[in-house]
Amino acid sequence: MKKTILITGASSGFGLMLAKNLHEQGFNVIGTSREPEKYAGKVPFKLLQLNIDDDNSIKSFTDELFRYTKQLDVLVNNAGYMVTGIAEETPMDLGRQQFETNFWGTVKVTNALLPHFRAQKYGQIITVSSIVGLIGPPNLSYYTASKHAVQGYFKSLRFELDQFNIKVSMVEPVWFKTNLGSHAVSAANGSIADYNAYRQQANAATQKGIDEAEAPDAVVNTITALIGTKEPKFSNPVGKMTGMILFLQSYAPKIFEGSILKSVKTAPKATDRKCLKIRS
Ligand SMILES: NC(=O)c1ccc[n+]([C@@H]2O[C@H](COP(=O)([O-])OP(=O)(O)OC[C@H]3O[C@@H](n4cnc5c(N)ncnc54)[C@H](OP(=O)(O)O)[C@@H]3O)[C@@H](O)[C@H]2O)c1
């Protein structure tokens, strides 16, 4: 029987491409969006309503999911967004909200589905973390912290779930072309003058990463391969230079840190930051 795969955040970016791809391969795909009505008739797979920030939404989503299907083999925790900006200037509420979605939302959805996986004595959980779950570039402190948190959580959880034959994997992409940049949230106007020059450079470096990103195929292929594997690896970095980045961080930290400092200094100046908005 073809596997049933649930993908959170399937209205855009990685989630949308993965959902379409798996649907075309004949898998039973269920995606989620906060506003599924916006995509009615536009996606070929089932799209259910889910806001991972909201406990009530998670509860009604879970009820709806198991009314729709009795079978669930794979959960892909993909929904998330990015807060950018100088850490000290970022309002605490933006930082908290980043954790509410990327960490707590992911944990809560996982917890809602674990009873099902335990009862059937198998399952697979694949979580889209980020290369910033493994390294820490400037201008992305809260995003980086949220992805480190998620990475650490599943690093422990996987051992607890091993006895139930539930496989746990992380996917850690570098920059890929999705709507992550246009959906990003930032304190757009700097409040601390000491950072004026650095802020401009750091924003330019972040924007360069977004502008030069690769097409998302490699991420979709990595997740698809994990679904088809008996013994999936826990950590799966994807994208240009990931091997080199992680090697340098572990074995040549001075070179690694020097290259991050240099990438900020030499980034072409951004003339504006239209892609980064303030969350109201
Ligand atoms: N693109 C990259 O370079 C990159 C690199 C590393 C990791 N990632 C990670 O990849 C994942 C997918 O992002 P993407 O790049 O594909 O960005 P995207 O195009 O902006 O897609 C984000 C998806 O997440 C959903 N979402 C956001 N907040 C949500 C919430 N509170 N509750 C439920 N769904 C929510 C959105 O759905 P609705 O708006 O329809 O609800 C959307 O489908 C994220 O976890 C991101 O951190 C991306």
PDBQT file of the ligand as one rigid body, heavy atoms in Angstrom, charges set to zero:
ROOT
HETATM    1  N1  LIG A 301      14.236  28.370   1.903  1.00  0.00    +0.000 N 
HETATM    2  C1  LIG A 301      15.343  28.208   2.570  1.00  0.00    +0.000 C 
HETATM    3  O1  LIG A 301      16.404  28.674   2.162  1.00  0.00    +0.000 OA
HETATM    4  C2  LIG A 301      15.323  27.404   3.846  1.00  0.00    +0.000 A 
HETATM    5  C3  LIG A 301      16.550  26.981   4.360  1.00  0.00    +0.000 A 
HETATM    6  C4  LIG A 301      16.556  26.235   5.530  1.00  0.00    +0.000 A 
HETATM    7  C5  LIG A 301      15.371  25.887   6.142  1.00  0.00    +0.000 A 
HETATM    8  N2  LIG A 301      14.176  26.324   5.635  1.00  0.00    +0.000 N 
HETATM    9  C6  LIG A 301      12.947  25.912   6.333  1.00  0.00    +0.000 C 
HETATM   10  O2  LIG A 301      12.079  25.296   5.404  1.00  0.00    +0.000 OA
HETATM   11  C7  LIG A 301      10.747  25.338   5.907  1.00  0.00    +0.000 C 
HETATM   12  C8  LIG A 301       9.800  25.747   4.792  1.00  0.00    +0.000 C 
HETATM   13  O3  LIG A 301      10.079  27.087   4.424  1.00  0.00    +0.000 OA
HETATM   14  P1  LIG A 301      10.144  27.589   2.909  1.00  0.00    +0.000 P 
HETATM   15  O4  LIG A 301      11.537  28.006   2.669  1.00  0.00    +0.000 OA
HETATM   16  O5  LIG A 301       9.492  26.648   1.996  1.00  0.00    +0.000 OA
HETATM   17  O6  LIG A 301       9.316  28.961   3.078  1.00  0.00    +0.000 OA
HETATM   18  P2  LIG A 301       7.883  29.440   2.530  1.00  0.00    +0.000 P 
HETATM   19  O7  LIG A 301       7.856  29.367   1.055  1.00  0.00    +0.000 OA
HETATM   20  O8  LIG A 301       7.668  30.760   3.183  1.00  0.00    +0.000 OA
HETATM   21  O9  LIG A 301       6.842  28.371   3.112  1.00  0.00    +0.000 OA
HETATM   22  C9  LIG A 301       6.529  28.336   4.472  1.00  0.00    +0.000 C 
HETATM   23  C10 LIG A 301       5.338  27.413   4.720  1.00  0.00    +0.000 C 
HETATM   24  O10 LIG A 301       5.130  27.347   6.136  1.00  0.00    +0.000 OA
HETATM   25  C11 LIG A 301       3.763  27.603   6.435  1.00  0.00    +0.000 C 
HETATM   26  N3  LIG A 301       3.660  28.298   7.730  1.00  0.00    +0.000 N 
HETATM   27  C12 LIG A 301       4.349  29.388   8.159  1.00  0.00    +0.000 A 
HETATM   28  N4  LIG A 301       3.986  29.715   9.405  1.00  0.00    +0.000 NA
HETATM   29  C13 LIG A 301       3.039  28.806   9.784  1.00  0.00    +0.000 A 
HETATM   30  C14 LIG A 301       2.276  28.601  10.963  1.00  0.00    +0.000 A 
HETATM   31  N5  LIG A 301       2.377  29.405  12.022  1.00  0.00    +0.000 N 
HETATM   32  N6  LIG A 301       1.390  27.553  11.017  1.00  0.00    +0.000 NA
HETATM   33  C15 LIG A 301       1.263  26.743   9.952  1.00  0.00    +0.000 A 
HETATM   34  N7  LIG A 301       1.948  26.875   8.788  1.00  0.00    +0.000 NA
HETATM   35  C16 LIG A 301       2.821  27.907   8.727  1.00  0.00    +0.000 A 
HETATM   36  C17 LIG A 301       3.240  28.446   5.280  1.00  0.00    +0.000 C 
HETATM   37  O11 LIG A 301       1.854  28.126   5.097  1.00  0.00    +0.000 OA
HETATM   38  P3  LIG A 301       0.623  29.165   5.172  1.00  0.00    +0.000 P 
HETATM   39  O12 LIG A 301       1.176  30.551   5.083  1.00  0.00    +0.000 OA
HETATM   40  O13 LIG A 301      -0.240  28.796   3.990  1.00  0.00    +0.000 OA
HETATM   41  O14 LIG A 301      -0.027  28.842   6.461  1.00  0.00    +0.000 OA
HETATM   42  C18 LIG A 301       4.056  27.925   4.098  1.00  0.00    +0.000 C 
HETATM   43  O15 LIG A 301       3.394  26.856   3.462  1.00  0.00    +0.000 OA
HETATM   44  C19 LIG A 301      10.766  26.305   7.098  1.00  0.00    +0.000 C 
HETATM   45  O16 LIG A 301      10.765  25.553   8.295  1.00  0.00    +0.000 OA
HETATM   46  C20 LIG A 301      12.103  27.023   6.932  1.00  0.00    +0.000 C 
HETATM   47  O17 LIG A 301      12.623  27.492   8.152  1.00  0.00    +0.000 OA
HETATM   48  C21 LIG A 301      14.131  27.067   4.502  1.00  0.00    +0.000 A 
ENDROOT
TORSDOF 0
